[in-house]
Amino acid sequence: MTSRDYLLSQAEYCRRAAADTADRFVAQELKSLAHEFEAMARGALAAISPASVAPQSA
């Protein structure tokens, strides 16, 4: 599992927990946290340089 996958899984966990809670404040905070995890995941993807992702030629 990559760091991006982990962050996205945590975002999904927060979204599910927000959907299951009756407390509106807690739900909003969990949704906000999910957005932060997704932003970090996008940042992790952007941090990968194209040279490190490019296929190696034989």
C-alpha positions in Angstrom: 0.0 0.0 0.0 1.4 3.4 -1.0 1.2 6.5 1.2 -1.4 7.8 -1.3 -3.6 4.7 -0.9 -3.3 4.9 2.9 -4.3 8.6 3.0 -7.3 7.9 0.7 -8.4 5.0 2.9 -8.3 7.2 5.9 -10.4 9.8 4.0 -13.0 7.1 3.2 -13.0 6.0 6.8 -13.7 9.5 8.0 -16.5 9.9 5.5 -18.1 6.7 6.7 -17.8 7.7 10.3 -19.3 11.1 9.5 -22.3 9.4 7.9 -22.8 7.2 10.9 -22.7 9.9 13.6 -25.7 11.8 14.8 -23.6 14.8 16.0 -23.5 17.4 13.3 -20.3 19.0 14.7 -18.4 15.7 14.7 -19.7 14.9 11.2 -18.5 18.2 9.9 -15.1 17.8 11.5 -14.7 14.3 10.1 -15.6 15.5 6.6 -13.1 18.3 7.0 -10.5 15.7 8.0 -11.4 13.6 5.0 -10.7 16.7 2.7 -7.3 17.1 4.4 -6.4 13.5 3.8 -7.4 13.8 0.2 -5.3 17.0 -0.2 -2.3 15.2 1.3 -2.9 12.3 -1.1 -2.9 14.7 -4.0 0.3 16.2 -2.7 1.9 12.8 -2.3 1.1 12.1 -5.9 2.5 15.5 -7.1 5.7 14.9 -5.1 6.5 11.9 -7.3 8.8 13.2 -10.1 8.1 12.1 -13.6 11.6 10.6 -13.9 10.9 8.2 -11.0 7.7 7.0 -12.6 8.9 6.7 -16.2 9.4 3.1 -17.4 13.1 2.0 -17.6 14.3 1.4 -21.1 16.3 -1.8 -21.6 
